[in-house]
Amino acid sequence: LGDSLLHEKEWAGLGETDVLMLPIGGRTVGNTMDEGEALRAVRTIEPRLVIPCHYDCPGLFSRRLNPADEAGFKNEVEKLGLACAILHQGDSIEVEDFVSAPAHRAARPPDPPSRRRAATDRPGA
């Protein structure tokens, strides 16, 4: 959904959706959806796989622009019975693992190898 704001009425009729990549970093600036608005979009669209984007962006004078709680967001998506993959620079997943799963009960994606270590081990964390 790019740098979108919430448009529930327009998205309600999308039909079956395999992958939804949506921004979650609008908490401080308001230029895009925040975690709560993104969860409303996820509930509206009900994709098999959710991938959050546009958050914790590096900035010139700030360590993080568009801050978001990626772990909390993932937890809330998974409570809905949907898969959520947190990807960082260099990470990848196989989308085919999710599009063949029944809607609303997609398999949980494995953590990419670079994410298996503790969050505090990441540079800049």
Backbone as ProteinMPNN parsed JSONL, in Angstrom:
{"seq_chain_A": "LGDSLLHEKEWAGLGETDVLMLPIGGRTVGNTMDEGEALRAVRTIEPRLVIPCHYDCPGLFSRRLNPADEAGFKNEVEKLGLACAILHQGDSIEVEDFVSAPAHRAARPPDPPSRRRAATDRPGA", "coords_chain_A": {"N_chain_A": [[0.803, -1.197, 0.0], [2.132, 1.137, -0.045], [3.019, 4.499, 0.846], [0.609, 4.968, 2.261], [-2.39, 6.343, 3.692], [-5.056, 5.346, 5.854], [-7.644, 3.721, 4.153], [-10.232, 2.351, 4.442], [-12.846, 1.849, 3.305], [-12.416, 1.76, 0.525], [-10.708, -0.416, 0.352], [-12.12, -2.588, 1.273], [-13.419, -4.143, -0.648], [-11.493, -5.609, -2.032], [-11.152, -8.357, -2.35], [-9.779, -11.71, -2.396], [-6.564, -11.711, -1.047], [-3.159, -12.268, -1.334], [-0.553, -11.299, -0.434], [0.199, -8.596, 1.64], [1.799, -5.676, 1.821], [2.503, -3.123, 3.907], [2.724, 0.224, 5.269], [3.819, 1.06, 8.602], [4.785, 3.11, 10.124], [3.72, 5.66, 10.913], [3.338, 6.955, 13.337], [4.584, 9.232, 14.641], [5.0, 11.308, 12.725], [2.808, 11.191, 11.012], [2.534, 10.853, 8.302], [1.894, 8.559, 7.086], [0.312, 5.344, 7.624], [-0.039, 4.343, 11.064], [0.798, 1.793, 13.519], [-1.693, 0.909, 14.624], [-3.61, 1.787, 12.719], [-2.673, 0.372, 10.531], [-3.203, -2.233, 11.394], [-5.985, -2.155, 11.347], [-6.326, -1.995, 8.578], [-5.283, -4.492, 7.87], [-7.193, -6.17, 9.09], [-9.372, -5.481, 7.511], [-8.614, -6.215, 4.881], [-7.587, -8.827, 5.092], [-5.225, -10.53, 4.362], [-3.135, -13.317, 3.285], [-0.458, -13.152, 4.006], [1.336, -10.726, 5.791], [3.464, -7.973, 5.462], [5.187, -5.626, 7.102], [6.228, -2.243, 6.401], [8.146, 0.783, 5.743], [9.122, 2.071, 8.2], [11.067, 2.931, 11.125], [13.094, 4.286, 9.733], [16.309, 5.364, 8.623], [17.673, 8.601, 9.377], [18.888, 11.966, 8.698], [19.405, 13.649, 10.968], [18.367, 12.238, 12.98], [18.207, 9.21, 14.731], [16.27, 7.321, 14.161], [13.608, 7.568, 11.981], [10.075, 7.704, 11.624], [9.235, 5.813, 13.746], [8.309, 2.531, 14.956], [6.687, -0.251, 16.517], [7.678, -3.106, 15.661], [7.671, -5.815, 16.545], [5.468, -5.897, 18.288], [3.445, -5.237, 16.456], [3.606, -7.443, 14.706], [2.895, -9.494, 16.496], [0.203, -8.796, 17.035], [-0.925, -9.108, 14.471], [-0.561, -11.858, 14.098], [-2.243, -12.797, 16.116], [-4.631, -12.539, 14.853], [-4.677, -14.73, 13.316], [-3.184, -14.669, 11.038], [-0.289, -14.673, 8.908], [2.814, -13.011, 9.482], [5.624, -11.364, 8.346], [8.658, -10.048, 9.308], [10.903, -8.14, 7.727], [14.229, -7.179, 7.126], [16.928, -5.173, 5.854], [18.409, -6.976, 3.283], [17.125, -9.358, 3.936], [14.955, -12.074, 2.971], [12.033, -13.88, 1.839], [10.13, -16.793, 0.886], [7.437, -16.344, -0.988], [5.678, -18.157, -2.046], [5.333, -20.067, -0.088], [3.253, -19.134, 1.371], [1.088, -18.366, -0.253], [-0.09, -20.703, -1.09], [-1.24, -21.683, 1.156], [-4.278, -22.039, 3.085], [-6.527, -19.256, 3.176], [-6.584, -16.969, 5.933], [-5.369, -18.728, 7.684], [-2.664, -18.956, 7.271], [0.628, -20.319, 7.022], [3.043, -19.741, 9.58], [5.716, -17.586, 8.994], [9.151, -18.582, 8.866], [11.693, -17.128, 10.927], [13.989, -15.04, 9.279], [17.46, -15.951, 8.833], [19.181, -13.841, 9.689], [17.625, -12.555, 11.547], [17.29, -14.202, 13.687], [19.0, -13.917, 15.819], [19.232, -12.121, 18.921], [17.391, -9.078, 19.285], [18.863, -7.036, 20.418], [21.368, -7.538, 19.552], [21.565, -6.48, 17.086], [23.056, -4.005, 15.04], [22.787, -0.649, 16.064], [20.551, -1.035, 17.562]], "CA_chain_A": [[0.0, 0.0, 0.0], [3.001, 2.303, -0.144], [2.936, 5.49, 1.925], [-0.819, 5.234, 2.312], [-3.181, 6.527, 4.887], [-6.089, 4.328, 5.916], [-8.779, 3.876, 3.227], [-10.97, 1.105, 4.664], [-13.97, 1.642, 2.391], [-11.91, 1.362, -0.789], [-10.011, -1.696, 0.416], [-13.018, -3.653, 1.711], [-13.83, -4.978, -1.764], [-10.352, -6.105, -2.803], [-11.21, -9.79, -2.586], [-8.706, -12.518, -1.822], [-5.253, -11.072, -1.148], [-2.093, -13.14, -0.862], [0.48, -10.578, 0.311], [-0.072, -7.187, 1.896], [2.943, -4.937, 2.349], [1.927, -1.832, 4.258], [3.518, 1.041, 6.192], [3.372, 1.095, 9.995], [5.592, 4.099, 10.831], [3.151, 7.009, 10.939], [2.998, 7.36, 14.709], [5.037, 10.571, 15.038], [4.875, 12.3, 11.656], [1.458, 11.126, 10.461], [2.563, 10.867, 6.84], [1.491, 7.231, 6.64], [-0.403, 4.64, 8.689], [0.702, 3.859, 12.229], [0.533, 0.374, 13.749], [-3.13, 0.68, 14.81], [-4.294, 1.94, 11.431], [-2.257, -0.753, 9.693], [-3.962, -3.4, 11.85], [-7.341, -2.016, 10.799], [-6.229, -2.37, 7.164], [-5.105, -5.948, 7.83], [-8.503, -6.765, 9.388], [-10.253, -5.217, 6.366], [-8.156, -6.911, 3.669], [-7.381, -10.227, 5.466], [-4.297, -11.215, 3.459], [-2.478, -14.51, 3.814], [0.824, -12.754, 4.559], [1.501, -9.285, 6.014], [4.849, -7.524, 5.584], [5.211, -4.196, 7.408], [7.309, -1.486, 5.776], [8.215, 2.227, 5.978], [9.246, 2.404, 9.614], [12.445, 2.931, 11.624], [13.951, 4.718, 8.623], [17.433, 6.206, 9.054], [17.527, 9.998, 9.006], [20.089, 12.775, 8.813], [19.647, 14.159, 12.32], [17.664, 11.371, 13.911], [18.605, 7.813, 14.586], [15.158, 6.618, 13.526], [12.411, 8.305, 11.592], [8.917, 6.823, 11.52], [9.396, 4.675, 14.646], [7.187, 1.608, 15.103], [6.932, -1.469, 17.293], [7.492, -4.203, 14.706], [7.34, -7.057, 17.246], [4.088, -5.761, 18.739], [2.59, -5.319, 15.271], [3.607, -8.852, 14.267], [2.117, -10.248, 17.473], [-1.22, -8.507, 16.823], [-1.331, -9.737, 13.206], [-0.631, -13.303, 14.319], [-3.448, -13.046, 16.915], [-5.733, -12.609, 13.898], [-4.539, -15.977, 12.574], [-2.518, -14.373, 9.777], [1.169, -14.687, 8.961], [3.471, -11.714, 9.384], [7.07, -11.493, 8.201], [9.442, -8.835, 9.517], [12.084, -8.21, 6.869], [15.187, -6.085, 7.219], [17.81, -5.1, 4.69], [19.06, -8.223, 2.921], [16.282, -10.512, 4.23], [13.998, -12.48, 1.944], [11.19, -15.035, 2.147], [9.49, -17.407, -0.274], [6.012, -16.027, -0.926], [4.931, -19.365, -2.394], [5.024, -20.785, 1.142], [2.057, -18.552, 1.969], [-0.04, -18.247, -1.169], [-0.74, -21.999, -1.225], [-1.916, -21.976, 2.414], [-5.643, -21.496, 3.12], [-6.663, -17.892, 3.693], [-6.827, -16.787, 7.363], [-4.599, -19.662, 8.49], [-1.397, -19.145, 6.567], [1.743, -20.781, 7.846], [3.87, -18.686, 10.159], [7.004, -17.591, 8.314], [10.306, -18.715, 9.743], [12.5, -15.92, 11.017], [15.19, -15.095, 8.444], [18.642, -16.225, 9.653], [19.752, -12.645, 10.307], [16.723, -12.079, 12.598], [17.209, -15.179, 14.763], [19.727, -13.446, 16.993], [18.458, -11.173, 19.733], [17.265, -7.725, 18.711], [19.924, -6.179, 20.955], [22.602, -7.834, 18.826], [21.565, -5.723, 15.828], [23.676, -2.679, 15.122], [21.872, 0.478, 16.166], [19.371, -1.374, 18.375]], "C_chain_A": [[0.847, 1.263, 0.0], [2.898, 3.218, 1.052], [1.494, 5.93, 2.121], [-1.304, 5.621, 3.692], [-4.301, 5.502, 4.811], [-7.263, 4.675, 5.004], [-9.642, 2.616, 3.294], [-12.066, 0.848, 3.64], [-13.496, 1.172, 1.021], [-11.301, -0.034, -0.778], [-10.922, -2.867, 0.758], [-13.388, -4.606, 0.578], [-12.696, -5.57, -2.58], [-10.442, -7.589, -3.137], [-10.016, -10.491, -1.967], [-7.344, -11.896, -2.102], [-4.202, -11.997, -0.567], [-1.124, -12.401, 0.052], [0.083, -9.111, 0.431], [1.167, -6.578, 2.528], [2.444, -3.529, 2.626], [2.779, -1.114, 5.293], [2.935, 0.991, 7.598], [4.031, 2.227, 10.784], [5.031, 5.493, 10.927], [2.829, 7.56, 12.304], [3.395, 8.788, 15.027], [4.793, 11.629, 13.975], [3.464, 12.32, 11.072], [1.411, 11.148, 8.955], [2.144, 9.532, 6.243], [0.757, 6.557, 7.793], [0.526, 4.331, 9.857], [0.308, 2.393, 12.451], [-0.964, 0.072, 13.88], [-3.913, 0.783, 13.514], [-3.931, 0.787, 10.494], [-2.986, -2.033, 10.099], [-5.404, -3.339, 11.37], [-7.347, -2.393, 9.323], [-6.083, -3.879, 7.019], [-6.432, -6.643, 8.101], [-9.467, -6.595, 8.205], [-9.897, -6.096, 5.177], [-7.98, -8.411, 3.895], [-6.467, -10.978, 4.496], [-3.753, -12.494, 4.089], [-1.166, -14.145, 4.523], [0.893, -11.234, 4.648], [2.994, -8.992, 6.168], [4.821, -6.03, 5.87], [6.411, -3.512, 6.756], [7.228, -0.024, 6.217], [8.141, 2.579, 7.458], [10.713, 2.281, 10.012], [13.45, 3.299, 10.53], [15.116, 5.559, 9.151], [17.221, 7.64, 8.575], [18.818, 10.762, 9.228], [20.41, 13.158, 10.248], [18.988, 13.305, 13.39], [18.112, 9.942, 13.675], [17.526, 7.007, 13.88], [14.046, 7.601, 13.199], [11.285, 7.286, 11.489], [9.04, 5.606, 12.443], [8.128, 3.831, 14.731], [7.634, 0.411, 15.931], [6.655, -2.665, 16.389], [7.094, -5.509, 15.396], [5.896, -7.03, 17.745], [3.105, -5.866, 17.58], [2.479, -6.77, 14.805], [2.753, -9.7, 15.199], [0.615, -10.035, 17.258], [-1.737, -9.122, 15.519], [-1.501, -11.24, 13.404], [-1.804, -13.692, 15.21], [-4.682, -13.162, 16.035], [-5.697, -13.903, 13.091], [-3.869, -15.803, 11.229], [-1.008, -14.412, 9.967], [1.708, -13.274, 8.805], [4.97, -11.939, 9.339], [7.718, -10.127, 8.385], [10.718, -8.991, 8.698], [12.941, -6.976, 7.075], [16.085, -6.142, 5.991], [18.529, -6.432, 4.484], [18.24, -9.466, 3.192], [15.381, -10.834, 3.05], [13.171, -13.648, 2.469], [10.661, -15.591, 0.844], [7.986, -17.189, -0.152], [5.168, -17.261, -1.231], [4.556, -20.177, -1.159], [3.715, -20.304, 1.752], [0.868, -18.528, 1.031], [-0.747, -19.577, -1.361], [-1.478, -22.396, 0.045], [-3.332, -21.411, 2.369], [-5.669, -20.098, 3.709], [-7.013, -17.95, 5.176], [-6.054, -17.761, 8.238], [-3.275, -19.973, 7.811], [-0.318, -19.594, 7.541], [2.525, -19.599, 8.39], [5.234, -18.727, 9.481], [8.142, -17.826, 9.294], [11.045, -17.395, 9.796], [13.693, -16.069, 10.092], [16.413, -15.285, 9.332], [19.2, -14.991, 10.35], [18.875, -12.106, 11.432], [16.683, -13.038, 13.785], [17.99, -14.763, 15.99], [18.889, -12.393, 17.715], [18.472, -9.794, 19.095], [18.379, -6.815, 19.205], [21.268, -6.441, 20.285], [22.696, -7.053, 17.524], [22.27, -4.406, 16.024], [22.605, -1.606, 15.198], [20.654, 0.199, 17.008], [19.536, -0.831, 19.778]], "O_chain_A": [[0.299, 2.364, 0.043], [2.706, 2.745, 2.172], [1.198, 7.124, 2.144], [-0.707, 5.272, 4.711], [-4.465, 4.851, 3.779], [-7.808, 5.777, 5.069], [-9.764, 1.895, 2.303], [-12.196, -0.276, 3.156], [-14.104, 0.284, 0.423], [-11.366, -0.753, -1.775], [-10.543, -4.02, 0.557], [-13.648, -5.781, 0.836], [-12.914, -5.994, -3.715], [-9.855, -8.029, -4.125], [-9.325, -9.93, -1.116], [-7.012, -11.593, -3.248], [-4.336, -12.461, 0.566], [-0.895, -12.823, 1.185], [-0.314, -8.475, -0.545], [1.538, -6.931, 3.648], [2.014, -2.821, 1.715], [3.467, -1.746, 6.093], [1.72, 0.892, 7.775], [3.856, 2.3, 12.001], [5.803, 6.448, 11.017], [2.106, 8.551, 12.412], [2.605, 9.507, 15.638], [4.41, 12.751, 14.307], [2.982, 13.381, 10.675], [0.362, 11.43, 8.374], [2.051, 9.396, 5.023], [0.601, 7.166, 8.851], [1.718, 4.09, 9.671], [-0.435, 1.823, 11.652], [-1.451, -0.907, 13.314], [-4.783, -0.045, 13.242], [-4.78, 0.289, 9.754], [-3.35, -2.833, 9.238], [-5.984, -4.368, 11.022], [-8.282, -3.046, 8.861], [-6.697, -4.479, 6.137], [-6.77, -7.608, 7.415], [-10.282, -7.478, 7.937], [-10.782, -6.661, 4.534], [-8.204, -9.195, 2.972], [-6.889, -11.955, 3.878], [-3.9, -12.715, 5.291], [-0.81, -14.764, 5.526], [0.55, -10.535, 3.695], [3.697, -9.677, 6.91], [4.473, -5.24, 4.993], [7.469, -4.117, 6.583], [6.338, 0.351, 6.98], [7.235, 3.28, 7.909], [11.501, 1.619, 9.336], [14.518, 2.697, 10.423], [14.919, 6.385, 10.042], [16.661, 7.869, 7.503], [19.739, 10.261, 9.874], [21.547, 13.012, 10.696], [19.052, 13.628, 14.577], [18.362, 9.532, 12.542], [17.83, 6.113, 13.09], [13.606, 8.37, 14.054], [11.55, 6.102, 11.282], [8.956, 4.473, 11.968], [7.017, 4.344, 14.596], [8.825, 0.113, 16.022], [5.537, -3.177, 16.353], [6.253, -6.24, 14.872], [5.182, -8.027, 17.636], [2.059, -6.505, 17.7], [1.382, -7.261, 14.543], [1.972, -10.534, 14.74], [-0.158, -10.993, 17.297], [-2.868, -9.606, 15.472], [-2.474, -11.826, 12.93], [-2.32, -14.802, 15.085], [-5.664, -13.801, 16.414], [-6.585, -14.149, 12.275], [-3.965, -16.677, 10.368], [-0.513, -14.203, 11.075], [1.136, -12.45, 8.091], [5.526, -12.627, 10.195], [7.369, -9.167, 7.698], [11.521, -9.886, 8.962], [12.429, -5.862, 7.184], [15.993, -7.07, 5.187], [19.175, -6.948, 5.395], [18.608, -10.545, 2.728], [15.083, -9.967, 2.23], [13.56, -14.318, 3.425], [10.735, -14.93, -0.192], [7.339, -17.792, 0.704], [4.055, -17.39, -0.721], [3.562, -20.902, -1.18], [3.127, -21.008, 2.573], [-0.268, -18.659, 1.487], [-1.91, -19.587, -1.762], [-2.263, -23.344, 0.028], [-3.573, -20.412, 1.692], [-4.918, -19.794, 4.635], [-7.673, -18.89, 5.62], [-6.089, -17.619, 9.461], [-2.83, -21.121, 7.786], [-0.359, -19.279, 8.731], [2.65, -18.571, 7.724], [5.848, -19.79, 9.399], [8.108, -17.331, 10.421], [11.032, -16.628, 8.833], [14.353, -17.108, 10.104], [16.412, -14.828, 10.476], [19.651, -15.085, 11.492], [19.338, -11.27, 12.209], [16.085, -12.705, 14.808], [17.681, -15.206, 17.096], [17.94, -11.849, 17.149], [19.442, -9.4, 18.448], [18.798, -5.91, 18.483], [22.203, -5.654, 20.434], [23.766, -6.965, 16.922], [22.107, -3.756, 17.056], [21.619, -1.66, 14.463], [19.801, 1.072, 17.172], [18.653, -1.009, 20.617]]}, "name": "protein", "num_of_chains": 1, "seq": "LGDSLLHEKEWAGLGETDVLMLPIGGRTVGNTMDEGEALRAVRTIEPRLVIPCHYDCPGLFSRRLNPADEAGFKNEVEKLGLACAILHQGDSIEVEDFVSAPAHRAARPPDPPSRRRAATDRPGA"}
